[in-house]
Amino acid sequence: MDKIDLRSDTVSWPTPTMRRAMADAPLGDDVYGEDPTVNELEAQAAARFGKEAGLFVSSGTMGNLTSILAHCGRGDEIIVGDKAHIYVYEAGNPATVGGVHSRVVPVQPDGTLPLDQIEDAIRGDNPHYPQTRLICLENTQGTVGGVPLPHEYMDAVGELAHAHGIALHVDGARIFNAATATRCDVRDLVAAADSVSFCLSKGLCAPVGSVIVGTREFIGKARRIRKSLGGGMRQAGVLAAAGLIALNEMSTRLQEDHDNARLLAAELATLPGVSIDLAHTQTNMVFIKLTDECPHTAQHIADTLAAQNILIGVTGKRQFRAVTHYWITRAHVEKTIEAFSAAVY
């Protein structure tokens, strides 16, 4: 990577091993169910998550939408966090594509939705209301610092959902970061979920793609919906080959990214004019604020860093987000700390 790019882990490139696997992947027509590499990825993903079946999709947004439409019909309702990616960053697609209504519950600083507020949001049997069909959680919760949700909480939400006869979907774009941070096997972390969508890109470095996992019946519905959304990819084993490496190799090395994020946060937090909540730096995200002591705007500092080939995400007039990934080394972090320190003064 020719820059130190901390804007997001979405900027990560496929590894050399992935590129070789993509070139050599056995291929077939996945719409006919004949691509052996896609079939292997879907089977391994399902087994890894303790679910019956999997489905390869082009993105996390497609994975979440496909899952919601498989669980819900037109006029139904999902319960979702007010800062969730599904609600904020996916173009309102449950409503625009599926006619599915969203009822929001406030995301807490620890990434959770309060259990009592989830329960209060579940609709009663009244013809004036949409029917609640699904609760959606995001793990890690990216908008509050990439905070991981522990399996005890996930289990509690699943128990609540099932007690009311509704399903639980997990937007697990960074679920392996959550599993790493909580030292919990991903199978146990999502045991209570009826469906999970997880990204093979981001910190896992595949060039594209996500996988949905759930029951065979659910995946059967999801496959039909994927086709209707234009997601029937033909010789997709070229992409799935990188996904297999993401699933089996890259998912086990994420602690390195977390350690680099922690180092970045701890050092920047010592600077006058910089405020970082270290308790929220638990995975690969660092949220940075400038105090009144700093005379510069976030954009000014970002521009100063960009002139040195260091890219950082500006999230507000005096706020940043930095995200570590495979292509960010300890040396890159140390260089960023030095450059950021000089830019603040």
Residue pairs with C-beta under 8 A, 6 or more apart in sequence:
1 13
1 327
2 309
3 309
3 310
3 311
4 309
4 310
4 311
4 328
4 332
4 335
4 336
5 11
5 311
5 327
5 328
6 310
6 311
6 312
6 313
6 322
6 323
6 324
6 328
6 336
7 311
7 312
7 313
7 321
7 323
8 202
8 313
8 321
8 323
9 174
9 202
9 203
9 257
9 284
9 323
9 324
9 325
10 201
10 202
11 325
11 327
12 201
12 202
12 203
12 205
12 325
12 326
12 327
13 205
13 207
13 327
14 22
14 205
14 206
14 207
14 242
15 205
15 245
15 250
15 326
17 245
17 249
18 205
18 206
18 207
18 241
18 242
18 245
18 246
19 242
21 241
21 242
21 244
21 245
22 238
22 239
22 241
22 242
24 241
25 37
25 237
25 238
25 240
25 241
26 36
26 37
26 237
27 35
27 36
27 37
27 235
27 237
27 238
28 34
28 35
28 36
28 38
28 235
28 237
29 35
29 234
29 235
30 38
30 56
30 232
30 233
30 234
30 235
30 236
30 237
31 227
31 232
31 233
31 234
33 39
35 234
35 235
35 236
35 237
35 240
36 237
37 236
37 237
37 238
37 240
37 241
37 244
38 56
38 236
38 237
38 240
40 240
40 244
41 54
41 56
41 211
41 240
41 243
41 244
41 247
42 53
42 54
42 55
42 56
42 211
43 54
44 54
44 244
44 247
44 248
45 54
45 198
45 211
45 213
45 247
46 52
46 53
46 54
46 213
48 186
48 187
48 247
49 186
49 187
49 190
49 196
49 198
49 213
50 187
50 188
50 190
50 191
51 196
51 213
51 214
51 215
52 214
52 215
52 216
52 219
53 213
53 214
53 215
53 216
53 218
53 219
53 220
54 211
54 212
54 213
54 219
55 66
55 211
55 212
55 213
55 219
55 222
55 223
55 226
56 209
56 210
56 211
56 233
56 236
56 239
56 240
56 243
57 63
57 66
57 197
57 209
57 210
57 211
57 212
57 226
57 231
58 208
58 209
58 210
58 231
58 233
59 199
59 208
59 209
59 210
60 85
60 171
60 173
60 197
60 198
60 199
60 210
61 89
61 90
61 91
61 93
62 210
62 226
62 229
62 231
63 197
63 198
63 199
63 210
63 211
63 212
64 85
64 86
64 90
64 136
64 169
64 171
64 197
65 90
65 93
65 94
65 97
65 98
65 229
66 197
66 212
66 222
66 225
66 226
66 229
66 231
67 169
67 195
67 197
67 212
67 214
67 222
68 78
68 86
68 94
68 98
68 100
68 134
68 136
68 169
69 94
69 97
69 98
69 100
69 225
70 195
70 214
70 218
70 221
70 222
70 225
71 78
71 133
71 134
71 167
71 169
71 194
71 195
71 218
72 78
72 94
72 98
72 100
72 133
72 134
73 100
73 133
74 98
74 99
74 100
75 99
75 100
75 101
75 130
75 131
76 100
76 101
76 130
76 131
76 132
76 133
76 134
77 100
77 101
77 102
77 103
77 123
77 129
77 130
77 131
77 132
77 133
78 86
78 94
78 100
78 101
78 102
78 103
78 132
78 133
78 134
78 135
78 136
78 169
79 103
79 104
79 105
79 113
79 118
79 121
79 122
79 132
79 134
79 135
79 136
80 86
80 87
80 102
80 103
80 104
80 105
80 135
80 136
81 87
81 104
81 105
81 106
81 107
81 113
81 136
81 137
81 138
81 141
82 88
82 104
82 105
82 106
82 107
83 106
83 107
83 141
83 143
83 144
84 107
84 136
84 138
84 141
84 143
84 171
85 138
85 142
85 143
85 171
85 173
86 94
86 102
86 136
86 138
86 171
87 102
87 104
88 143
94 100
94 101
94 102
95 101
95 102
97 229
101 130
103 121
103 123
103 132
105 113
105 114
105 117
105 118
105 121
106 113
106 114
106 117
107 113
107 141
107 143
107 144
108 114
108 144
109 144
109 147
109 280
110 144
110 147
111 138
111 139
111 140
111 141
111 144
111 145
111 147
111 148
111 149
112 149
112 153
113 137
113 157
115 156
115 157
115 160
118 135
118 157
118 160
119 160
119 164
121 132
122 132
122 164
122 166
123 129
123 130
123 131
123 132
132 164
132 166
133 166
133 167
134 166
134 167
134 168
134 169
135 157
135 160
135 161
135 166
135 167
135 168
135 169
136 168
136 169
136 170
136 171
137 149
137 154
137 157
137 168
137 169
137 170
137 171
137 193
138 170
138 171
138 173
139 148
139 149
139 154
139 170
139 171
139 172
139 174
139 175
139 178
139 189
140 146
140 147
140 148
140 149
140 174
140 175
140 177
140 178
140 181
140 283
140 285
141 147
141 149
142 173
142 174
142 285
144 280
145 277
145 280
145 281
145 282
145 285
145 287
146 174
146 177
146 280
146 282
146 283
146 284
146 285
146 323
147 280
147 282
147 283
148 177
148 178
148 179
148 181
148 182
148 282
148 283
149 178
150 182
150 184
151 182
151 184
151 188
151 189
151 191
154 170
154 189
154 190
154 191
154 192
154 193
155 191
155 192
157 168
157 192
158 168
158 191
158 192
158 193
159 192
161 167
161 168
161 192
161 194
162 168
162 192
167 194
167 195
168 192
168 193
168 194
168 195
169 193
169 194
169 195
169 196
169 197
170 190
170 193
170 195
170 196
170 197
171 197
172 178
172 190
172 196
172 197
172 198
172 199
173 197
173 198
173 199
173 202
173 210
174 199
174 202
174 203
174 283
174 284
175 186
175 189
175 190
175 196
175 198
176 186
176 198
176 203
176 204
176 251
176 254
177 203
177 254
177 257
177 258
177 283
177 284
178 184
178 189
178 283
179 185
179 186
179 189
180 254
180 255
180 258
180 283
181 258
181 282
181 283
182 189
186 251
190 196
194 214
194 215
194 218
195 212
195 213
195 214
195 218
195 222
196 212
196 213
196 214
197 210
197 211
197 212
198 210
198 211
198 213
199 209
199 210
200 206
200 208
200 209
200 210
200 211
200 242
200 243
200 246
200 247
201 207
201 208
201 209
201 210
201 246
202 325
203 250
203 254
203 257
203 284
203 325
203 326
204 246
204 247
204 250
204 251
205 242
205 246
205 250
205 325
205 326
205 327
206 239
206 242
206 243
206 245
206 246
206 250
207 239
207 242
208 239
209 239
209 240
209 242
209 243
211 243
211 247
212 219
212 222
213 219
214 222
226 232
233 239
250 326
253 326
254 283
254 284
257 283
257 284
257 324
257 325
257 326
257 328
258 282
258 283
258 284
258 324
260 284
260 324
260 328
260 329
260 330
260 333
261 281
261 283
261 284
261 285
261 286
261 322
261 323
261 324
262 278
262 281
263 330
263 333
263 337
264 286
264 322
264 324
264 333
264 336
264 337
265 276
265 278
265 281
265 286
265 288
266 278
267 337
268 274
268 276
268 286
268 288
268 337
268 340
268 341
269 275
269 276
269 278
271 340
271 341
271 344
272 293
272 294
272 344
273 290
273 291
273 293
273 294
273 295
273 344
274 288
274 289
274 290
274 291
274 294
274 344
275 288
275 289
275 290
275 291
276 286
276 287
276 288
276 289
277 287
280 287
281 287
284 323
284 324
284 325
285 321
285 322
285 323
286 321
286 322
286 323
286 324
287 315
287 319
287 320
287 321
288 319
288 320
288 321
288 322
289 318
289 319
289 320
290 296
290 297
290 298
290 301
290 318
290 319
290 344
294 318
294 344
296 343
296 344
297 317
297 318
298 314
298 315
298 316
298 317
298 318
298 319
298 320
299 314
299 317
300 343
301 312
301 320
301 340
301 343
301 344
302 311
302 312
302 314
302 320
304 339
304 343
305 311
305 312
305 336
305 339
305 340
305 343
308 339
310 335
310 336
310 339
312 320
312 321
312 322
312 336
312 340
313 320
313 321
313 322
313 323
314 320
315 321
322 336
324 333
